[in-house]
């Protein structure tokens, strides 16, 4: 590739886009349909127009910038990511994928001219669920799988209805019966890793082969609250003691399975939570993830059986609610192969890996051939103003994207 400084240009544009929604705590808070979200999309729209892209919004506010193809006008290669952030987020999560796509299209246009197939970069409306209790609003609308009835009664933490926020921002629902795009032949998402693997292994690019499946549970244990001084140990039905035994068992079982299985107890509540009362209730959550559904199911079944056995021995009641069951999502082997070939061709330091976090790609992959590229996250930090990726690693990610888009759109 030419001597163009991909890293410097990427860092400059990330800081520019990060101004929209910059908060008092030094991070970025840019929520779906808020004024700062509108400002960011309009700024990107103007930038894309100046770059010579054909620019348009869809009904819900996804923003697209296109390089028109010369021959296969009904085939489009799509890249990009989400423009919304978590509260007090950083400069890289989501918006790096948008900026990488813009720079890649600019470079390809300058170096190679018009592609054979259309190439588009998308700034997706929403992924994080930071304002409303709904995730992947952008990707689901691109695929036509978002359901109006799922958001019609939603309000944010300020009591503002979803519909009101959307219309105030200038957008609305997809018309009933409207056709879904048939031209999308591939989706490529570039993203920061949000973990520490690439940095630890000194790799600049991660080629994602799977996005993990997830099962999430809320476990409630009911014992008997009683006086801490007058209730002998043998008479107790201590909910937190039972919970602690169960949590330890979960971690032991998880470690016995080894990588890539991970399990997390992320929330614990105790009632009455008083120093001199034996706890009568305990509630905790369990998040389990693996790249293969059968192993995830086997693990959670084994854990459930162990929990039930411990509850019986402790004399407590156990209620297990599995409220999330998302299947692992494989990336398209053909596009993964293209990415690998380009990394090798351009001498990029890469690793084949899986994603332990959810991304727009897991939605897109349900209907469109999809693949992901990661770049390192310093110390694995994400969803924080302290997010950081070295410019040289940003550059490697953009170079890998440029190579893959060239293979898919110019040949």
C-alpha positions in Angstrom: 0.0 0.0 0.0 1.1 3.6 -0.4 2.8 5.7 2.3 -0.6 7.2 3.4 -0.6 7.4 7.3 -3.7 5.4 8.1 -3.0 5.5 11.9 -2.7 9.3 12.1 -5.7 9.9 9.9 -7.8 7.4 11.9 -6.8 8.9 15.3 -7.6 12.4 14.0 -11.1 11.5 12.8 -11.8 9.5 16.0 -11.1 12.6 18.1 -13.2 14.7 15.7 -16.2 12.4 16.0 -15.7 12.0 19.7 -16.5 15.7 20.2 -20.2 14.9 19.5 -21.4 13.8 22.9 -18.3 14.6 24.8 -19.3 14.6 28.5 -18.0 16.3 31.7 -16.2 13.2 32.8 -13.9 13.1 29.8 -15.7 10.4 27.9 -18.4 10.2 25.3 -22.1 9.8 26.0 -24.0 9.6 22.7 -27.4 7.9 23.0 -29.9 7.0 20.3 -31.8 10.0 19.0 -30.4 12.4 21.5 -29.3 15.8 20.1 -25.6 14.8 20.2 -26.5 11.6 18.3 -28.2 13.7 15.6 -25.2 16.1 15.5 -22.8 13.2 15.0 -24.8 11.6 12.2 -25.2 15.0 10.4 -21.4 15.6 10.8 -20.7 12.2 9.3 -23.2 12.8 6.5 -21.5 16.1 5.6 -18.0 14.4 5.7 -19.2 11.6 3.4 -20.7 14.0 1.0 -17.5 16.0 0.8 -15.6 12.7 0.2 -17.8 12.1 -2.9 -19.9 9.3 -1.5 -23.6 8.9 -2.3 -25.2 9.5 1.1 -28.6 8.5 2.4 -30.4 7.6 5.7 -32.9 4.8 6.0 -36.2 5.3 7.9 -34.8 4.7 11.4 -31.6 6.8 11.1 -28.9 4.4 9.8 -26.6 6.5 7.7 -25.0 5.1 4.5 -22.2 6.4 2.3 -21.7 4.6 -1.0 -19.1 4.2 -3.7 -21.2 3.2 -6.8 -20.1 0.1 -8.6 -19.5 0.2 -12.3 -20.7 -3.3 -13.3 -22.5 -5.2 -10.6 -24.9 -2.4 -9.5 -27.2 -4.8 -7.6 -24.4 -6.1 -5.4 -23.1 -4.2 -2.3 -20.3 -4.8 0.1 -21.1 -3.2 3.4 -18.8 -2.1 6.2 -19.2 0.0 9.4 -20.4 -0.2 13.0 -22.6 1.7 15.5 -22.4 5.4 16.3 -24.1 5.2 19.8 -22.0 4.8 23.0 -22.4 3.6 26.5 -22.6 6.3 29.2 -19.1 7.9 29.6 -17.7 5.6 26.9 -14.5 6.0 24.9 -13.4 7.0 21.4 -13.0 3.6 19.9 -16.0 1.3 20.6 -18.3 1.4 17.6 -17.1 4.6 16.0 -13.7 3.1 15.0 -15.5 0.8 12.6 -17.3 3.8 11.0 -14.1 5.8 10.7 -12.1 2.8 9.4 -14.8 2.3 6.7 -14.8 5.9 5.6 -11.0 6.0 5.4 -10.9 2.7 3.5 -13.5 3.9 0.9 -11.6 7.2 0.5 -8.3 5.3 -0.1 -9.8 2.8 -2.5 -11.5 5.5 -4.5 -8.2 7.4 -4.8 -6.0 4.5 -5.6 -8.3 2.3 -7.7 -11.2 4.4 -8.8 -14.7 3.0 -9.2 -15.3 -0.5 -7.9 -17.1 -3.2 -9.8 -19.5 -3.6 -6.9 -21.0 -1.0 -4.7 -19.1 -0.4 -1.4 -21.0 1.2 1.5 -20.0 2.4 4.9 -22.8 2.5 7.5 -23.0 4.4 10.7 -25.6 2.3 12.5 -28.1 4.0 14.6 -27.8 1.9 17.8 -26.2 -1.2 19.3 -25.6 -0.6 23.0 -29.0 -0.3 24.5 -27.8 2.6 26.6 -30.9 4.8 26.4 -33.8 2.3 25.8 -34.0 -1.4 26.9 -33.4 -2.6 23.3 -30.2 -3.5 21.5 -29.2 -3.8 17.8 -31.9 -1.4 16.6 -29.7 -0.3 13.7 -28.7 -3.8 12.4 -32.1 -5.3 12.9 -33.7 -2.6 10.8 -31.2 -3.1 8.0 -32.3 -6.7 7.9 -36.0 -5.9 8.4 -36.2 -8.1 11.5 -36.9 -5.2 14.1 -40.5 -5.3 15.3 -42.4 -2.1 15.9 -44.4 -3.6 18.7 -41.2 -4.2 20.7 -40.4 -0.5 21.1 -43.8 1.2 20.8 -44.4 1.3 24.6 -40.7 1.8 25.6 -39.5 4.9 27.5 -36.1 6.0 28.6 -34.9 6.8 32.1 -36.3 10.3 31.8 -39.8 8.9 30.8 -39.4 10.0 27.1 -41.2 7.5 24.8 -39.1 5.8 22.1 -41.5 6.9 19.4 -41.3 10.5 20.5 -37.5 10.5 20.6 -37.3 8.9 17.2 -39.7 11.4 15.6 -38.1 14.4 17.3 -34.8 13.3 15.7 -36.5 13.2 12.3 -37.0 9.5 11.8 -39.7 6.9 12.0 -40.6 3.2 11.6 -40.0 1.3 8.4 -43.3 1.4 6.4 -45.4 -1.8 6.8 -44.7 -4.1 3.9 -41.6 -2.3 2.7 -39.1 -4.5 1.0 -35.8 -5.5 2.6 -32.5 -4.8 0.8 -31.4 -7.7 -1.4 -28.2 -6.2 -2.7 -26.1 -6.8 0.4 -23.6 -9.5 -0.4 -21.2 -9.1 2.6 -20.8 -7.2 5.8 -17.3 -6.5 7.3 -17.1 -4.9 10.8 -13.8 -3.6 12.2 -13.8 -3.2 16.0 -11.6 -2.8 19.0 -11.1 -6.2 20.8 -12.4 -5.0 24.2 -10.1 -7.6 25.7 -6.4 -8.0 26.3 -5.5 -11.0 24.1 -4.1 -9.2 21.1 -2.0 -6.8 23.2 -0.7 -9.7 25.3 0.3 -11.7 22.2 1.6 -8.6 20.4 -0.7 -9.0 17.4 -2.1 -6.0 15.5 -5.1 -7.7 13.9 -7.6 -10.4 15.1 -9.6 -12.2 12.5 -12.8 -13.4 14.2 -14.1 -16.9 13.5 -17.0 -17.0 16.0 -19.0 -14.7 18.2 -19.7 -16.6 21.4 -23.1 -17.8 22.4 -24.5 -16.6 25.7 -26.8 -17.9 28.4 -27.8 -15.7 31.3 -29.5 -16.7 34.5 -31.0 -15.1 37.6 -30.7 -17.6 40.5 -32.8 -16.9 43.7 -32.2 -18.8 46.9 -34.8 -18.7 49.7 -33.7 -19.8 53.2 -34.9 -18.5 56.5 -33.9 -15.2 58.1 -33.1 -15.6 61.8 -31.2 -14.1 64.7 -27.5 -14.2 64.2 -26.8 -14.9 67.9 -29.5 -17.3 68.9 -29.7 -19.6 65.9 -27.3 -22.5 66.1 -25.3 -23.3 62.9 -27.0 -26.7 62.5 -30.4 -25.1 62.6 -29.8 -22.5 60.0 -31.1 -22.2 56.4 -28.5 -19.6 55.4 -29.2 -18.3 51.9 -25.9 -16.6 51.4 -23.9 -19.7 52.6 -25.8 -21.8 50.0 -25.1 -19.1 47.4 -21.4 -19.0 48.2 -21.2 -22.8 47.9 -23.0 -22.7 44.5 -20.8 -19.9 43.2 -17.7 -21.7 44.1 -19.0 -24.8 42.4 -19.8 -22.8 39.3 -16.2 -21.5 39.1 -14.7 -24.9 39.7 -16.8 -26.5 36.9 -16.0 -23.6 34.6 -12.2 -24.0 35.1 -12.5 -27.7 34.5 -13.8 -27.0 31.0 -11.0 -24.7 30.1 -10.9 -22.0 27.4 -12.9 -20.6 25.7 -15.7 -21.2 28.3 -16.2 -18.2 30.6 -18.7 -17.8 33.4 -19.3 -14.7 35.5 -21.4 -14.1 38.6 -21.8 -10.3 38.1 -24.5 -9.3 40.5 -25.3 -10.4 44.1 -28.1 -9.3 46.4 -28.7 -10.4 50.0 -31.8 -9.9 52.1 -32.2 -8.5 54.7 -28.5 -7.6 54.4 -28.1 -6.8 58.1 -25.1 -7.6 60.2 -26.9 -9.5 62.9 -29.4 -11.4 60.8 -28.9 -14.8 59.1 -29.7 -14.0 55.4 -33.0 -15.4 54.3 -32.7 -14.6 50.6 -29.9 -14.4 48.1 -30.0 -13.5 44.4 -27.2 -13.6 41.9 -26.7 -13.6 38.2 -24.8 -16.0 36.0 -23.4 -15.2 32.5 -21.9 -18.1 30.6 -20.3 -17.9 27.1 -18.8 -20.4 24.7 -18.2 -20.6 20.9 -20.0 -24.0 20.6 -23.7 -24.3 21.6 -23.5 -28.0 22.6 -20.7 -27.3 25.1 -22.6 -24.3 26.5 -25.7 -26.4 27.0 -23.7 -29.2 28.6 -22.0 -26.8 31.0 -25.2 -25.1 32.0 -27.0 -28.4 32.6 -24.1 -29.6 34.7 -24.1 -26.4 36.7 -27.9 -26.5 37.2 -27.7 -30.1 38.5 -24.9 -29.1 41.0 -26.9 -26.0 42.2 -30.0 -28.2 42.8 -27.9 -30.7 44.8 -26.3 -28.0 47.0 -29.7 -26.4 47.6 -31.1 -29.8 48.9 -28.1 -30.3 51.2 -28.5 -26.7 52.5 -32.2 -27.0 53.1 -33.0 -24.0 50.9 -35.3 -23.4 48.0 -33.9 -22.7 44.6 -35.3 -20.9 41.6 -33.4 -20.6 38.3 -34.5 -18.3 35.6 -32.7 -18.5 32.2 -33.6 -15.2 30.6 -31.1 -15.2 27.7 -30.2 -18.0 25.4 -28.2 -16.7 22.4 -26.6 -19.1 20.0 -22.9 -18.8 19.0 -22.6 -17.1 15.6 -19.9 -18.3 13.1 -18.4 -15.8 10.7 -18.5 -16.5 7.0 -15.5 -18.8 6.1 -15.1 -17.3 2.7 -14.7 -13.7 3.9 -12.6 -14.9 6.8 -10.3 -16.6 4.2 -10.1 -13.3 2.3 -9.1 -11.4 5.4 -6.4 -14.0 6.3 -5.0 -13.8 2.8 -4.9 -10.1 2.9 -3.1 -10.0 6.2 -0.5 -12.5 4.9 -0.1 -10.6 1.7 0.5 -7.3 3.4 2.7 -8.7 6.2 0.2 -7.9 9.0 0.6 -9.5 12.4 -2.7 -11.3 12.9 -4.4 -14.0 15.1 -7.4 -16.2 14.4 -9.7 -15.8 17.4 -13.3 -15.6 18.7 -15.2 -12.7 20.1 -16.4 -12.9 23.7 -18.6 -9.9 23.3 -21.7 -9.3 21.2 -21.5 -7.1 18.1 -23.7 -5.9 15.2 -22.0 -8.6 13.2 -23.9 -11.4 15.1 -27.1 -9.9 13.9 -26.0 -9.2 10.3 -24.6 -12.8 10.1 -28.1 -14.2 10.4 -28.9 -13.2 6.8 -25.7 -11.8 5.2 -22.2 -13.3 4.9 -20.3 -11.5 7.7 -16.8 -11.3 9.2 -15.1 -9.2 11.8 -11.6 -7.7 12.3 -10.3 -6.7 15.8 -7.5 -4.4 16.7 -5.9 -4.4 20.3 -7.4 -2.6 23.2 -4.8 -1.3 25.6 -5.0 -3.3 28.9 -8.3 -4.7 27.6 -10.1 -1.6 28.6 -13.4 -0.8 26.9 -16.6 1.1 27.6 -14.4 3.7 29.3 -12.8 7.1 28.5 -9.5 5.1 29.1 -10.1 3.1 25.9 -7.0 3.3 23.8 -5.5 1.7 20.7 -2.1 2.6 19.4 -2.2 4.4 16.0 0.0 1.7 14.4 -2.6 -0.9 15.4 -5.4 1.3 14.1 -3.5 1.5 10.9 -3.1 -2.3 10.6 -6.8 -2.8 11.1 -7.7 -0.2 8.4 -5.1 -1.8 6.0 -6.7 -5.2 6.5 -10.1 -3.8 5.8 -8.8 -2.0 2.7 -7.4 -5.3 1.4 -10.6 -7.3 2.1 -12.8 -4.7 0.5 -10.6 -4.6 -2.6 -10.8 -8.3 -3.0 -14.6 -8.3 -2.6 -15.5 -5.2 -4.6 -12.9 -4.8 -7.2 -12.4 -8.3 -8.4 
